[in-house]
């Protein structure tokens, strides 16, 4: 008898708390798209030309020996750290000589194709943000946002 009365008492107490929960639901007629005339974001953003990327970047390196040394994804933005083991310094605003191996950071995965050991242009700018990563990994440069991956013609080399 006590067990049945306890169950009935618990049901009487819990039913109003759980069963009568009402949430506000906004009617569809009040939904207004404030940015209907704005251009929708696309997956591919603005891609610079080779000359434009060369002019804007702080450092340009030609290399065929590039690999991903570290990456982080899942929490927050994805971060990729690339290592250039050897290459040619084509242009630099600050450093006239760089020591290899050399690391740079990118917020997207770069498609360096490994075809016939071709070199690619690596367009870099000074690292903005990422203070803890730059101090820990001693990284000074990041991939120039909007710069594409261009293959270097072997005839020019």
C-alpha positions as CSV (number, residue, x, y, z in Angstrom):
1,X,0.0,0.0,0.0
2,X,2.8,2.4,0.9
3,X,4.6,1.6,-2.4
4,X,1.5,2.3,-4.5
5,X,0.8,5.6,-2.7
6,X,4.4,6.7,-3.1
7,X,4.1,6.0,-6.9
8,X,0.8,7.9,-7.2
9,X,2.2,10.8,-5.1
10,X,5.4,10.9,-7.4
11,X,3.2,10.9,-10.5
12,X,1.0,13.7,-9.2
13,X,4.2,15.8,-8.4
14,X,6.1,15.1,-11.6
15,X,3.3,15.2,-14.2
16,X,2.7,19.0,-13.9
17,X,6.4,19.7,-14.1
18,X,7.2,17.5,-17.1
19,X,3.9,17.2,-18.9
20,X,2.8,20.8,-19.0
21,X,5.9,22.4,-20.4
22,X,5.1,25.0,-23.1
23,X,7.6,26.7,-25.3
24,X,7.0,29.8,-27.3
25,X,6.9,29.1,-31.1
26,X,7.2,32.0,-33.5
27,X,4.7,32.0,-36.3
28,X,6.2,31.7,-39.9
29,X,4.6,34.9,-41.0
30,X,7.1,36.9,-38.8
31,X,10.2,35.5,-40.4
32,X,11.9,38.2,-42.5
33,X,15.2,37.7,-44.3
34,X,17.0,41.0,-43.7
35,X,19.9,40.1,-46.0
36,X,17.9,38.7,-49.0
37,X,19.6,41.1,-51.4
38,X,23.1,40.4,-50.2
39,X,25.4,38.1,-52.0
40,X,25.5,34.7,-50.5
41,X,28.8,33.4,-49.2
42,X,30.3,30.8,-51.5
43,X,32.8,28.1,-50.7
44,X,35.4,29.5,-53.0
45,X,36.3,33.1,-52.2
46,X,38.3,35.6,-54.2
47,X,41.3,34.1,-55.8
48,X,44.2,36.4,-56.6
49,X,46.1,36.3,-59.9
50,X,49.8,35.3,-59.8
51,X,51.1,38.8,-60.3
52,X,48.7,40.2,-57.7
53,X,49.7,37.6,-55.1
54,X,53.4,38.3,-55.8
55,X,52.9,42.0,-55.2
56,X,50.9,41.7,-52.0
57,X,52.9,39.0,-50.3
58,X,55.8,39.6,-47.8
59,X,57.7,36.6,-49.0
60,X,57.6,34.3,-52.0
61,X,59.4,30.9,-51.9
62,X,59.6,28.3,-54.7
63,X,59.8,24.8,-53.4
64,X,59.0,21.2,-54.3
65,X,59.7,19.8,-50.8
66,X,56.6,20.9,-48.8
67,X,54.8,18.7,-46.3
68,X,52.2,19.1,-43.5
69,X,54.1,18.9,-40.2
70,X,51.1,19.5,-37.9
71,X,47.4,20.1,-38.1
72,X,44.5,20.8,-35.7
73,X,40.8,20.7,-36.4
74,X,37.6,20.0,-34.5
75,X,37.6,22.7,-31.9
76,X,37.5,26.2,-33.5
77,X,39.2,26.9,-36.8
78,X,41.3,24.3,-38.6
79,X,45.0,25.1,-38.5
80,X,47.7,23.5,-40.7
81,X,51.4,24.0,-40.2
82,X,53.5,23.3,-43.3
83,X,57.2,22.6,-43.4
84,X,59.4,23.7,-46.4
85,X,62.6,21.5,-46.2
86,X,64.3,23.2,-49.2
87,X,63.6,25.8,-51.8
88,X,64.5,29.1,-53.4
89,X,63.7,32.5,-51.9
90,X,62.3,34.5,-54.8
91,X,61.2,37.7,-53.0
92,X,61.2,39.0,-49.4
93,X,60.4,42.4,-47.8
94,X,62.1,41.6,-44.5
95,X,64.4,38.6,-44.6
96,X,67.1,38.3,-47.2
97,X,68.1,34.8,-46.1
98,X,66.0,32.1,-44.6
99,X,67.2,28.9,-42.9
100,X,65.6,25.6,-43.8
101,X,63.5,23.7,-42.6
102,X,61.1,26.6,-42.5
103,X,57.5,26.5,-41.2
104,X,54.4,28.5,-42.0
105,X,50.8,28.4,-40.9
106,X,47.6,28.2,-43.0
107,X,44.0,28.1,-42.0
108,X,43.0,25.9,-44.9
109,X,44.4,22.7,-46.4
110,X,46.6,23.6,-49.4
111,X,46.6,21.3,-52.4
112,X,50.3,20.9,-53.3
113,X,50.3,18.3,-56.1
114,X,53.3,16.0,-56.1
115,X,53.5,15.6,-59.9
116,X,57.0,15.2,-61.5
117,X,58.6,16.9,-58.5
118,X,57.3,20.3,-59.7
119,X,58.0,23.3,-57.6
120,X,55.2,25.6,-56.5
121,X,55.1,29.2,-55.5
122,X,54.5,29.7,-51.8
123,X,53.0,33.2,-51.1
124,X,53.4,34.2,-47.5
125,X,52.6,37.2,-45.3
126,X,53.6,38.0,-41.7
127,X,51.7,36.0,-39.1
128,X,48.7,37.8,-37.7
129,X,47.3,36.4,-34.4
130,X,48.1,32.9,-33.2
131,X,50.5,34.3,-30.6
132,X,50.9,31.2,-28.6
133,X,51.4,29.0,-31.7
134,X,54.0,31.4,-33.1
135,X,56.0,31.4,-29.9
136,X,55.8,27.7,-29.4
137,X,56.6,26.6,-32.9
138,X,58.7,29.7,-33.9
139,X,56.5,30.6,-36.9
140,X,56.8,34.0,-38.5
141,X,54.7,33.7,-41.6
142,X,51.3,32.5,-42.7
143,X,49.8,31.6,-46.1
144,X,48.5,34.7,-48.0
145,X,44.8,34.5,-47.9
146,X,43.3,34.4,-51.4
147,X,46.6,33.3,-53.0
148,X,46.3,30.2,-55.1
149,X,48.8,27.4,-55.5
150,X,50.8,28.0,-58.7
151,X,53.2,25.5,-60.3
152,X,56.5,27.0,-61.1
153,X,57.6,26.5,-64.7
154,X,60.8,24.4,-64.9
155,X,61.9,26.5,-67.9
156,X,62.1,29.6,-65.6
157,X,64.3,27.7,-63.1
